[in-house]
Amino acid sequence: MIARAFGTALLALALAACAHSAAPSSAHHPEARAYDAALDANAAVDAALERAGARGTRLLLVMGANWCHDSRALAGWLGTPRFAALVDEHFELVFVNVGMPQTDDGHNLHIAHRFGIEMLPGTPNLLVIAADGTLLNAGTATSWRNAASREADAIYTELAGFTAN
């Protein structure tokens, strides 16, 4: 009986440790649930490109999902006053829900294809697109799966490097 109670206690501790290590912490980054599954992604992207052309800005297209803590972290950073000021001045921001593309349960993947991204290996993905539809960050667009662990300054610096002249 003591061994069983001890084993149960150890199992509970192990499960708690796993849950704690697997659970994302929002202590180092804000989080937001910005990925609307009902959004007409084509219309939103088209409208944003039109606004970018009229304003001389660029499209900042974030393709992620609310289930993903890295997607929520990136959306959270973009919603902070510091990032919002940069985005408002230099970008048209659109969040597109892509579901779980890494498990063949992807949504709106045609949007990525439209800009030359054939496969989304995970979430989130951040595409910086000129008003004429040219993808400006093809080399890094699908490299944001660690957004929750990136430093705010590094994210800001990367985005600031794509501001229109």
N, C-alpha and C positions, 0 to 999 in steps of 0.2 A: 504494500500500500504506500509506503514511504517512497519507494523507488518509482511507483507510478505517479505520485504527486510531484516528485522531483523531475521526472521526465516531462510531465505536462507543463511544469513551470519553465523548464529549459526550452520546450517547444514554443511556448508563448513568448519568451524572450527572443528567440531566434526569429520568429515571425515579426515581432515588433521591430527588430533590427533591420530585417529585410524591407519592411514597409517604410521605415524611416530613410534608409539609404536609397530606395527607389522613388520615394516621393520627392518631387521637386520643391525646392525652397524658394519662396518669393522674397526672402529676406534681402537678397542682393539685387533683385530686379523687380520692377513692377510687372503686373500681368493684366491683360485685357482679353476679352473674348470678342474679337472683332470680325470673325469669319462667319458670315451669314449664309447659310445653305440655300436660302430662298433668293439670294441676289442674282439678277440677270447679269452674269459676268461679262458677256459680250457687250451689252449696252453700257455697263459701268466703265469698261476699258475704252470703248469708243468715245464716250463722253469725256473721259479724262484726257485722252489724246487730243481731242478737239480743244479743250480748255488749255492744255499745255501749248498747243500751237498759237492760240490767241494771246496767252500770257508770256510766252517765251520761256516756259518752264519744262520740266521733264516729268514723265510718269514714274512713280515709285510703286511698283506692283508687288504686293506681298501675297504669296500663295502659301497658305497654311491651313490649320484646322484648330478648332477649339479644344480638341482632346489632347493636343500636343503642347507640353509646357514650354518648349522653345518657341513655338508660334505665338503663344500667349505672351511670353517674355518680350519678343520683338515688338509685338503690337503694344505692349505696355510701355516700352521705351519710347516708341514713336508718339505716344500720347502724353508724354511728360512735357512741361513747358519748354524746356531747352530744345528738345527734338521738334516739337510742334512749331516753334518759331522757324527753324530751318526748313521744315517741310512746307509750311505755309508760304514761305518766300520763294522756294526753288522747285517745288514738286507738286504734282497732283497725285494724291495717295488713294490707292484702291486696294482693299483686302479681298482676296478671292479664296473661298473654301475649296480645298482640293481633296478632302476626305483622307484616305490612307493609300496614296499612290504606291507605296512600297509593298502593299499586299494585294495589288490589283483591284482595290476598291477606291479608285481615284475618281474625282469629279473635276470638271472644268479643265481637263488636261489639254484640251484643244487650245486653250489660251496660251499655255506654255509653248505648244507646237507653233502657234502663230508667230512667236518671236524667236524661233529656231532652237528651242529647248525640246529635245526629243523625249527625254525621260526625266522624271522627278524622282530622285533616289530616296527622298524623305521629305520632311517638313521642318521648318519653313523654307521657302525659296524667296529671294528678293531680287527682282528684276528692275534695273534702271533703264528706262526706255526714252529715247529722244522723241520729240513730237512727230517726227516722220516715221516712227515705228522701228527705228534701229535699236537693237539691244546693245547697250553700252558696257555691260559687265558680264559678258558671256562666260568669262573664266571663273567668276565667283558667284554667279546667280544661284547655283544649287549647293553652295557651301555653307549654308546658314543653319544646319541641323544642330549646332552648338550655341545658338543665339543666347540661351539662358546663362551660359557660362562666360560669355564675352563681356569685356569691360565696356561701360557706357562710352568712355572717351574713344575707344577704338572703333566702335560702331559709328559714333558721330563723325570722326575723322574720315572714315571710309565714305559715308554718305556725302559729307562736305566736298569730297573730291569729285563728285559728280554734279555739282551745281552748275547750272548753265551760266555762261559768261555774259 
